[in-house]
């Protein structure tokens, strides 16, 4: 039974290889960058595996490939003027030794600041306005039926 669990874990591990997760921060409370322009921050996290700690096996986790992937996504959205804020790579050779000495999980992440396109800014502004309307509707309601009476 323990052997089956180990093989299932290994199979699931390889099925989830080379995953990239993207998130974008778009809300800055009306604040701007040093040039007075709105900015977005995009964070990309990539998961891959190395063989014997150092040799890439599955997933390209180099910082160069991360920058290339993230800037390609920013360019496809019409963004411009990119600046790297942070980058990092973690090599988890110590995780489940001795297994991780052979197959080593690698997690790299990069955060880029960029100037969004006018269409992106319009979309975010429209979504913010819709959220403000929904919030106002919720707070302006008469909620007296929910609040218990002071008997």
C-alpha positions as CSV (number, residue, x, y, z in Angstrom):
1,X,0.0,0.0,0.0
2,X,2.8,2.4,0.9
3,X,4.5,1.6,-2.4
4,X,1.3,2.4,-4.4
5,X,0.9,5.7,-2.6
6,X,4.5,6.6,-3.4
7,X,4.0,5.9,-7.1
8,X,0.7,7.8,-7.2
9,X,2.5,10.8,-5.6
10,X,5.3,10.6,-8.1
11,X,2.8,10.5,-11.0
12,X,0.9,13.5,-9.6
13,X,4.1,15.3,-9.2
14,X,5.0,14.9,-12.8
15,X,1.5,15.7,-14.0
16,X,1.8,19.1,-12.3
17,X,5.2,20.0,-13.7
18,X,6.1,23.2,-15.5
19,X,3.1,25.1,-14.2
20,X,3.1,28.8,-14.5
21,X,0.8,31.0,-12.3
22,X,0.1,34.6,-13.2
23,X,-1.5,37.4,-11.1
24,X,-1.8,41.1,-11.8
25,X,-2.2,43.9,-9.3
26,X,-4.3,46.7,-10.8
27,X,-5.7,48.7,-7.9
28,X,-3.5,51.4,-6.4
29,X,-6.1,53.8,-4.8
30,X,-5.6,56.3,-7.6
31,X,-1.8,56.6,-7.0
32,X,0.6,56.8,-9.9
33,X,4.2,56.0,-10.6
34,X,7.1,58.6,-10.5
35,X,6.1,59.7,-14.0
36,X,2.5,60.3,-13.1
37,X,1.3,57.3,-15.1
38,X,-0.8,54.3,-13.8
39,X,1.1,51.0,-13.3
40,X,0.2,47.4,-13.0
41,X,2.4,44.7,-11.4
42,X,2.4,41.2,-12.8
43,X,3.8,38.3,-10.8
44,X,4.6,35.0,-12.4
45,X,5.5,31.8,-10.5
46,X,6.9,28.8,-12.4
47,X,7.3,25.3,-11.0
48,X,9.6,22.7,-12.6
49,X,12.0,19.9,-11.7
50,X,15.7,19.3,-11.9
51,X,17.5,16.0,-12.0
52,X,20.2,15.5,-9.4
53,X,19.6,19.0,-8.0
54,X,21.2,20.9,-10.9
55,X,20.2,19.5,-14.3
56,X,16.9,20.8,-15.7
57,X,14.5,17.9,-16.2
58,X,10.9,19.3,-16.6
59,X,9.9,22.9,-17.0
60,X,12.2,25.8,-17.9
61,X,12.7,27.6,-14.6
62,X,15.4,30.0,-15.7
63,X,14.9,33.7,-15.0
64,X,15.5,34.4,-18.7
65,X,12.6,32.2,-19.7
66,X,10.4,33.7,-16.9
67,X,11.1,37.2,-18.2
68,X,10.4,36.1,-21.8
69,X,7.1,34.5,-20.9
70,X,5.9,37.3,-18.7
71,X,6.8,40.1,-21.1
72,X,5.2,38.2,-24.0
73,X,2.0,38.2,-22.0
74,X,2.3,41.9,-21.1
75,X,3.0,42.7,-24.8
76,X,-0.1,40.7,-25.9
77,X,-2.2,42.8,-23.6
78,X,-0.8,46.0,-25.0
79,X,1.4,46.9,-22.0
80,X,4.6,48.9,-22.3
81,X,7.7,50.1,-20.3
82,X,8.5,47.0,-18.2
83,X,10.7,47.1,-15.1
84,X,11.8,44.1,-13.0
85,X,10.9,44.5,-9.4
86,X,11.9,41.2,-7.9
87,X,13.0,37.8,-9.1
88,X,13.9,34.6,-7.1
89,X,14.5,30.9,-7.4
90,X,14.1,28.3,-4.8
91,X,15.7,24.8,-5.1
92,X,14.0,22.4,-2.7
93,X,16.7,19.7,-2.7
94,X,16.1,19.3,1.1
95,X,12.4,18.6,0.9
96,X,12.0,14.8,1.1
97,X,15.5,13.5,1.0
98,X,16.8,11.4,-0.5
99,X,14.0,11.5,-3.2
100,X,14.5,15.3,-3.8
101,X,18.2,14.7,-4.3
102,X,17.2,12.9,-7.5
103,X,14.1,14.8,-8.6
104,X,14.4,18.3,-7.2
105,X,11.4,20.7,-7.3
106,X,12.3,24.2,-8.4
107,X,10.1,27.3,-8.0
108,X,11.0,30.6,-9.6
109,X,9.1,33.8,-9.4
110,X,9.4,37.2,-10.9
111,X,7.5,40.5,-10.4
112,X,7.4,43.1,-13.2
113,X,6.0,46.6,-13.1
114,X,4.6,47.8,-16.4
115,X,2.6,50.6,-17.9
116,X,-0.8,49.2,-19.0
117,X,-2.5,50.0,-22.3
118,X,-5.4,52.5,-22.4
119,X,-7.8,49.5,-23.0
120,X,-6.6,47.8,-19.9
121,X,-7.0,50.9,-17.8
122,X,-10.5,51.5,-19.2
123,X,-11.5,47.9,-18.3
124,X,-10.2,48.2,-14.7
125,X,-11.9,51.6,-14.3
126,X,-15.2,50.1,-15.5
127,X,-14.9,47.1,-13.2
128,X,-14.1,49.5,-10.3
129,X,-17.2,51.6,-11.0
130,X,-19.4,48.5,-11.2
131,X,-18.0,47.3,-7.9
132,X,-18.6,50.7,-6.3
133,X,-22.2,50.7,-7.5
134,X,-22.8,47.2,-6.0
135,X,-21.2,48.3,-2.8
136,X,-23.3,51.4,-2.5
137,X,-26.5,49.3,-3.2
138,X,-25.6,46.9,-0.4
139,X,-24.8,49.6,2.1
140,X,-27.9,51.8,1.2
141,X,-30.4,49.0,1.7
142,X,-32.7,48.9,4.7
143,X,-31.4,46.1,6.8
144,X,-33.8,46.7,9.7
145,X,-35.3,43.2,9.2
146,X,-31.9,41.7,10.0
147,X,-31.0,43.7,13.0
148,X,-32.7,42.3,16.1
149,X,-35.1,44.7,17.9
150,X,-34.2,45.8,21.5
151,X,-37.0,44.1,23.4
